[in-house]
């Protein structure tokens, strides 16, 4: 049997639904978690580092969102004490914002296009490729 390689269109990651302090109330902890669906980035690297963002957390080991155990369970469960969960949440929320902005604008979002008045693309040398996000700065 020859299986075709399947690439998903979405990646689900768990985030806090409300302020993390809400989870300290035992009866409410379960309610403070929600999955966020974001577009699948096929070349997502540890960090995570993708097309739009580079999560840079020099004090902690970078998260690998392509690890099979994380893919199977929609990433780490929300946790105030897990630095890799913080990296996951920063990435997931930032990607969700980008997707909403791109949908509203009807075009690809570009960081700092340096040539004014000209149309640019994400691969244009005049554009900054990705934004650096530092969750524990």
SEKOLNU-537693 format. One record per residue: residue in three letters; x negated, z, y of N, C-alpha, C, O in turn; residue number from 1. Coordinates in pm, whole numbers, padded with zeros to 5 digits, always signed. Layout:
BEGIN
KESE   drendo    neast      nup   nnorth   caeast     caup   canorth    ceast      cup   cnorth    oeast      oup   onorth   bapa
KESE      ALA        X        Z        Y        X        Z         Y        X        Z        Y        X        Z        Y    NUM
...
END
This chain:
BEGIN
KESE   drendo    neast      nup   nnorth   caeast     caup   canorth    ceast      cup   cnorth    oeast      oup   onorth   bapa
KESE      UNK   -00083   +00000   -00117   +00000   +00000    +00000   -00088   +00000   +00124   -00179   +00082   +00137      1
KESE      UNK   -00062   -00092   +00215   -00142   -00107    +00334   -00064   -00053   +00455   +00026   -00119   +00506      2
KESE      UNK   -00100   +00066   +00499   -00030   +00129    +00612   -00084   +00076   +00744   -00206   +00064   +00762      3
KESE      UNK   +00005   +00044   +00836   -00035   +00001    +00969   -00067   +00124   +01053   -00007   +00230   +01035      4
KESE      UNK   -00161   +00108   +01145   -00195   +00218    +01236   -00085   +00232   +01339   -00048   +00135   +01405      5
KESE      UNK   -00032   +00351   +01353   +00076   +00379    +01446   +00022   +00455   +01567   -00045   +00557   +01550      6
KESE      UNK   +00049   +00408   +01687   +00013   +00478    +01809   +00140   +00525   +01875   +00224   +00443   +01914      7
KESE      UNK   +00156   +00656   +01889   +00278   +00707    +01954   +00283   +00667   +02102   +00180   +00634   +02161      8
KESE      UNK   +00400   +00669   +02160   +00414   +00638    +02302   +00413   +00765   +02387   +00387   +00759   +02507      9
KESE      UNK   +00442   +00878   +02326   +00451   +01005    +02398   +00369   +01113   +02327   +00349   +01108   +02206     10
KESE      UNK   +00324   +01210   +02405   +00257   +01329    +02353   +00338   +01448   +02404   +00368   +01459   +02523     11
KESE      UNK   +00374   +01537   +02312   +00448   +01657    +02351   +00351   +01775   +02357   +00274   +01799   +02265     12
KESE      UNK   +00359   +01848   +02469   +00276   +01966    +02487   +00363   +02080   +02540   +00449   +02059   +02625     13
KESE      UNK   +00339   +02199   +02489   +00417   +02314    +02534   +00358   +02373   +02663   +00237   +02379   +02680     14
KESE      UNK   +00446   +02416   +02752   +00407   +02477    +02878   +00499   +02597   +02904   +00600   +02615   +02838     15
KESE      UNK   +00460   +02679   +03003   +00549   +02784    +03050   +00663   +02719   +03126   +00639   +02631   +03208     16
KESE      UNK   +00786   +02762   +03100   +00902   +02710    +03172   +00918   +02780   +03306   +00966   +02721   +03403     17
KESE      UNK   +00878   +02906   +03312   +00887   +02987    +03433   +00754   +03056   +03456   +00657   +03028   +03386     18
KESE      UNK   +00750   +03145   +03551   +00630   +03223    +03576   +00584   +03292   +03448   +00667   +03346   +03375     19
KESE      UNK   +00454   +03291   +03419   +00404   +03354    +03296   +00441   +03501   +03282   +00453   +03551   +03170     20
KESE      UNK   +00460   +03573   +03392   +00496   +03714    +03384   +00632   +03735   +03318   +00661   +03843   +03267     21
KESE      UNK   +00716   +03632   +03320   +00847   +03638    +03256   +00832   +03661   +03106   +00920   +03720   +03043     22
KESE      UNK   +00722   +03613   +03048   +00698   +03627    +02905   +00666   +03770   +02863   +00671   +03802   +02745     23
KESE      UNK   +00634   +03855   +02959   +00601   +03994    +02924   +00725   +04072   +02882   +00713   +04178   +02820     24
KESE      UNK   +00842   +04021   +02913   +00967   +04083    +02869   +00996   +04029   +02729   +01024   +03910   +02712     25
KESE      UNK   +00989   +04117   +02631   +00997   +04076    +02491   +01119   +03989   +02461   +01108   +03890   +02389     26
KESE      UNK   +01235   +04025   +02514   +01356   +03949    +02484   +01358   +03813   +02553   +01436   +03726   +02514     27
KESE      UNK   +01275   +03792   +02653   +01275   +03666    +02727   +01157   +03576   +02693   +01153   +03461   +02736     28
KESE      UNK   +01061   +03625   +02616   +00938   +03550    +02589   +00966   +03413   +02529   +00903   +03314   +02569     29
KESE      UNK   +01059   +03404   +02434   +01090   +03275    +02371   +01149   +03175   +02469   +01130   +03054   +02453     30
KESE      UNK   +01219   +03224   +02569   +01285   +03137    +02665   +01187   +03078   +02767   +01222   +02985   +02840     31
KESE      UNK   +01065   +03131   +02771   +00969   +03087    +02871   +00875   +02980   +02818   +00764   +02964   +02870     32
KESE      UNK   +00917   +02908   +02718   +00836   +02800    +02661   +00921   +02674   +02656   +01038   +02677   +02618     33
KESE      UNK   +00859   +02563   +02694   +00930   +02435    +02683   +00830   +02323   +02655   +00716   +02329   +02701     34
KESE      UNK   +00872   +02222   +02580   +00784   +02107    +02557   +00797   +02007   +02671   +00907   +01986   +02724     35
KESE      UNK   +00687   +01945   +02708   +00685   +01839    +02809   +00635   +01714   +02739   +00531   +01716   +02673     36
KESE      UNK   +00709   +01606   +02753   +00666   +01477    +02697   +00595   +01398   +02806   +00648   +01377   +02915     37
KESE      UNK   +00473   +01356   +02773   +00395   +01274    +02866   +00349   +01150   +02790   +00352   +01147   +02667     38
KESE      UNK   +00306   +01049   +02865   +00262   +00926    +02797   +00139   +00954   +02712   +00057   +01040   +02744     39
KESE      UNK   +00129   +00881   +02605   +00016   +00893    +02512   -00104   +00822   +02572   -00095   +00704   +02608     40
KESE      UNK   -00215   +00892   +02583   -00341   +00829    +02625   -00427   +00815   +02501   -00473   +00915   +02444     41
KESE      UNK   -00449   +00691   +02459   -00518   +00668    +02332   -00664   +00711   +02335   -00720   +00746   +02230     42
KESE      UNK   -00727   +00710   +02450   -00868   +00746    +02460   -00888   +00886   +02519   -00991   +00913   +02581     43
KESE      UNK   -00791   +00974   +02501   -00801   +01109    +02556   -00916   +01184   +02489   -00923   +01192   +02366     44
KESE      UNK   -01005   +01239   +02571   -01122   +01311    +02520   -01104   +01461   +02540   -01012   +01506   +02607     45
KESE      UNK   -01197   +01537   +02479   -01194   +01683    +02497   -01199   +01715   +02645   -01270   +01650   +02722     46
KESE      UNK   -01127   +01815   +02683   -01127   +01858    +02822   -00990   +01913   +02862   -00979   +02031   +02897     47
KESE      UNK   -00887   +01831   +02859   -00882   +01688    +02829   -00932   +01601   +02946   -00923   +01638   +03064     48
KESE      UNK   -00985   +01485   +02908   -01028   +01385    +03004   -00956   +01255   +02966   -00975   +01200   +02857     49
KESE      UNK   -00874   +01209   +03058   -00796   +01089    +03033   -00811   +00988   +03145   -00910   +00990   +03219     50
KESE      UNK   -00713   +00901   +03158   -00719   +00794    +03258   -00704   +00849   +03400   -00769   +00800   +03492     51
KESE      UNK   -00619   +00948   +03419   -00589   +00999    +03552   -00663   +01128   +03588   -00697   +01149   +03704     52
KESE      UNK   -00687   +01214   +03488   -00740   +01347    +03515   -00855   +01384   +03424   -00866   +01338   +03311     53
KESE      UNK   -00941   +01469   +03479   -01049   +01532    +03402   -01034   +01682   +03423   -01059   +01733   +03532     54
KESE      UNK   -00994   +01753   +03318   -00983   +01898    +03327   -01121   +01955   +03302   -01179   +01938   +03194     55
KESE      UNK   -01173   +02022   +03402   -01310   +02075    +03398   -01304   +02227   +03404   -01272   +02285   +03508     56
KESE      UNK   -01334   +02290   +03293   -01329   +02436    +03282   -01464   +02483   +03227   -01476   +02510   +03108     57
KESE      UNK   -01566   +02492   +03314   -01702   +02517    +03265   -01722   +02650   +03194   -01819   +02665   +03119     58
KESE      UNK   -01635   +02745   +03215   -01652   +02876    +03151   -01591   +02883   +03011   -01613   +02981   +02940     59
KESE      UNK   -01515   +02781   +02971   -01446   +02785    +02842   -01464   +02655   +02765   -01487   +02549   +02824     60
KESE      UNK   -01453   +02664   +02634   -01462   +02546    +02547   -01346   +02450   +02580   -01232   +02493   +02590     61
KESE      UNK   -01376   +02320   +02597   -01270   +02225    +02629   -01173   +02204   +02512   -01215   +02201   +02396     62
KESE      UNK   -01047   +02189   +02544   -00945   +02169    +02442   -00948   +02024   +02392   -00970   +01931   +02470     63
KESE      UNK   -00926   +02007   +02263   -00914   +01875    +02201   -00769   +01854   +02162   -00726   +01898   +02055     64
KESE      UNK   -00693   +01789   +02249   -00550   +01770    +02223   -00523   +01670   +02112   -00407   +01650   +02074     65
KESE      UNK   -00627   +01605   +02059   -00611   +01516    +01945   -00637   +01586   +01812   -00628   +01523   +01706     66
KESE      UNK   -00667   +01714   +01814   -00687   +01790    +01691   -00555   +01788   +01613   -00450   +01816   +01670     67
KESE      UNK   -00560   +01755   +01483   -00436   +01743    +01405   -00344   +01865   +01413   -00222   +01850   +01421     68
KESE      UNK   -00401   +01985   +01412   -00316   +02105    +01417   -00242   +02113   +01551   -00129   +02160   +01555     69
KESE      UNK   -00304   +02069   +01660   -00236   +02071    +01790   -00133   +01959   +01801   -00027   +01978   +01860     70
KESE      UNK   -00164   +01844   +01745   -00066   +01734    +01745   +00058   +01772   +01668   +00170   +01739   +01707     71
KESE      UNK   +00039   +01843   +01557   +00152   +01880    +01470   +00242   +01985   +01531   +00360   +01994   +01495     72
KESE      UNK   +00190   +02065   +01624   +00271   +02175    +01678   +00291   +02166   +01829   +00316   +02267   +01893     73
KESE      UNK   +00280   +02047   +01886   +00298   +02026    +02030   +00201   +02110   +02112   +00240   +02168   +02214     74
KESE      UNK   +00077   +02117   +02068   -00026   +02189    +02143   -00020   +02339   +02119   +00050   +02387   +02030     75
KESE      UNK   -00096   +02411   +02200   -00098   +02557    +02189   +00032   +02616   +02240   +00096   +02560   +02329     76
KESE      UNK   +00071   +02728   +02182   +00185   +02804    +02233   +00144   +02865   +02367   +00028   +02902   +02384     77
KESE      UNK   +00238   +02876   +02461   +00205   +02937    +02589   +00146   +03077   +02573   +00199   +03161   +02500     78
KESE      UNK   +00035   +03100   +02643   -00035   +03228    +02633   -00117   +03249   +02759   -00195   +03163   +02799     79
KESE      UNK   -00097   +03364   +02822   -00173   +03398    +02941   -00321   +03415   +02907   -00407   +03384   +02990     80
KESE      UNK   -00352   +03462   +02786   -00489   +03492    +02747   -00566   +03379   +02681   -00682   +03399   +02644     81
KESE      UNK   -00507   +03260   +02664   -00572   +03149    +02596   -00616   +03044   +02699   -00532   +02971   +02753     82
KESE      UNK   -00747   +03037   +02726   -00799   +02943    +02826   -00770   +02798   +02788   -00747   +02714   +02876     83
KESE      UNK   -00770   +02768   +02658   -00741   +02629    +02617   -00594   +02595   +02641   -00562   +02479   +02668     84
KESE      UNK   -00506   +02693   +02630   -00367   +02667    +02668   -00359   +02635   +02816   -00284   +02545   +02855     85
KESE      UNK   -00435   +02706   +02901   -00434   +02678    +03045   -00477   +02534   +03071   -00418   +02466   +03155     86
KESE      UNK   -00581   +02486   +03001   -00627   +02348    +03016   -00516   +02251   +02977   -00492   +02152   +03046     87
KESE      UNK   -00448   +02281   +02867   -00337   +02198    +02819   -00225   +02193   +02921   -00171   +02086   +02949     88
KESE      UNK   -00189   +02309   +02977   -00077   +02314    +03070   -00110   +02241   +03201   -00025   +02169   +03254     89
KESE      UNK   -00231   +02259   +03253   -00272   +02189    +03376   -00262   +02038   +03355   -00209   +01967   +03440     90
KESE      UNK   -00313   +01991   +03243   -00309   +01848    +03212   -00164   +01799   +03198   -00126   +01698   +03257     91
KESE      UNK   -00083   +01872   +03121   +00055   +01829    +03095   +00137   +01823   +03224   +00209   +01726   +03246     92
KESE      UNK   +00127   +01925   +03308   +00204   +01928    +03432   +00156   +01819   +03527   +00238   +01752   +03590     93
KESE      UNK   +00024   +01801   +03539   -00029   +01696    +03628   +00015   +01557   +03582   +00054   +01474   +03664     94
KESE      UNK   +00010   +01532   +03452   +00053   +01402    +03399   +00202   +01379   +03423   +00244   +01268   +03456     95
KESE      UNK   +00282   +01484   +03407   +00426   +01472    +03429   +00454   +01436   +03575   +00540   +01352   +03603     96
KESE      UNK   +00380   +01498   +03667   +00396   +01467    +03810   +00359   +01321   +03837   +00432   +01251   +03907     97
KESE      UNK   +00247   +01275   +03782   +00205   +01135    +03801   +00313   +01040   +03750   +00346   +00942   +03817     98
KESE      UNK   +00366   +01068   +03632   +00468   +00979    +03577   +00592   +00976   +03667   +00650   +00869   +03686     99
KESE      UNK   +00632   +01089   +03721   +00748   +01093    +03811   +00721   +01016   +03940   +00808   +00942   +03987    100
KESE      UNK   +00602   +01033   +03997   +00566   +00962    +04120   +00560   +00812   +04096   +00611   +00733   +04175    101
KESE      UNK   +00497   +00771   +03985   +00488   +00627    +03955   +00627   +00566   +03935   +00653   +00454   +03977    102
KESE      UNK   +00714   +00641   +03871   +00850   +00589    +03851   +00921   +00574   +03986   +00991   +00475   +04009    103
KESE      UNK   +00904   +00672   +04075   +00968   +00666    +04206   +00911   +00552   +04291   +00985   +00485   +04362    104
KESE      UNK   +00779   +00532   +04284   +00715   +00428    +04364   +00733   +00288   +04304   +00732   +00188   +04376    105
KESE      UNK   +00749   +00283   +04173   +00760   +00155    +04106   +00626   +00086   +04088   +00620   -00036   +04071    106
KESE      UNK   +00519   +00163   +04091   +00386   +00107    +04073   +00290   +00213   +04021   +00324   +00332   +04016    107
KESE      UNK   +00172   +00170   +03982   +00067   +00259    +03933   +00011   +00339   +04050   -00011   +00285   +04158    108
KESE      UNK   -00013   +00466   +04027   -00070   +00553    +04129   -00222   +00538   +04131   -00287   +00541   +04027    109
KESE      UNK   -00276   +00522   +04250   -00421   +00507    +04265   -00476   +00624   +04346   -00414   +00668   +04443    110
KESE      UNK   -00592   +00674   +04304   -00658   +00781    +04378   -00752   +00718   +04480   -00842   +00641   +04444    111
KESE      UNK   -00733   +00750   +04604   -00826   +00716    +04710   -00869   +00569   +04711   -00988   +00540   +04702    112
KESE      UNK   -00775   +00477   +04723   -00818   +00337    +04736   -00896   +00323   +04867   -00845   +00355   +04974    113
KESE      UNK   -01019   +00274   +04858   -01108   +00270    +04974   -01092   +00144   +05059   -01138   +00139   +05173    114
KESE      UNK   -01026   +00045   +05004   -01006   -00079    +05079   -00862   -00079   +05128   -00769   -00098   +05050    115
KESE      UNK   -00845   -00057   +05256   -00710   -00049    +05314   -00652   -00189   +05332   -00722   -00284   +05367    116
KESE      UNK   -00522   -00198   +05307   -00453   -00323    +05330   -00467   -00425   +05218   -00410   -00534   +05227    117
KESE      UNK   -00543   -00392   +05113   -00557   -00484    +05000   -00495   -00420   +04877   -00495   -00298   +04862    118
KESE      UNK   -00442   -00504   +04790   -00390   -00449    +04667   -00504   -00417   +04574   -00599   -00494   +04560    119
KESE      UNK   -00494   -00301   +04510   -00600   -00255    +04420   -00541   -00224   +04283   -00420   -00212   +04266    120
KESE      UNK   -00629   -00211   +04187   -00588   -00173    +04051   -00666   -00050   +04011   -00760   -00011   +04079    121
KESE      UNK   -00627   +00013   +03900   -00697   +00133    +03853   -00842   +00103   +03817   -00927   +00191   +03824    122
KESE      UNK   -00871   -00021   +03780   -01009   -00055    +03743   -01091   -00101   +03862   -01210   -00132   +03848    123
KESE      UNK   -01031   -00106   +03980   -01100   -00151    +04101   -01215   -00055   +04134   -01196   +00067   +04132    124
KESE      UNK   -01331   -00109   +04164   -01448   -00027    +04197   -01426   +00054   +04324   -01497   +00151   +04349    125
KESE      UNK   -01328   +00017   +04404   -01301   +00088    +04528   -01210   +00209   +04510   -01181   +00279   +04607    126
KESE      UNK   -01166   +00235   +04389   -01078   +00349    +04363   -01150   +00455   +04281   -01227   +00424   +04190    127
KESE      UNK   -01122   +00579   +04315   -01173   +00689    +04233   -01095   +00686   +04103   -00972   +00679   +04106    128
KESE      UNK   -01164   +00689   +03989   -01097   +00676    +03861   -01005   +00791   +03828   -00889   +00768   +03797    129
KESE      UNK   -01054   +00914   +03833   -00971   +01027    +03794   -00994   +01146   +03885   -01100   +01161   +03947    130
KESE      UNK   -00894   +01231   +03892   -00907   +01355    +03966   -00957   +01464   +03875   -00922   +01469   +03757    131
KESE      UNK   -01040   +01551   +03929   -01096   +01664    +03854   -01008   +01786   +03878   -00987   +01826   +03992    132
KESE      UNK   -00956   +01845   +03770   -00871   +01963    +03778   -00949   +02081   +03720   -01003   +02071   +03610    133
KESE      UNK   -00953   +02192   +03792   -01030   +02309    +03750   -00934   +02426   +03735   -00900   +02490   +03834    134
KESE      UNK   -00889   +02456   +03611   -00787   +02560    +03593   -00836   +02702   +03618   -00754   +02789   +03648    135
KESE      UNK   -00962   +02729   +03607   -01012   +02867    +03626   -01111   +02873   +03742   -01215   +02939   +03732    136
KESE      UNK   -01081   +02805   +03851   -01173   +02802    +03965   -01162   +02931   +04044   -01232   +02948   +04145    137
END
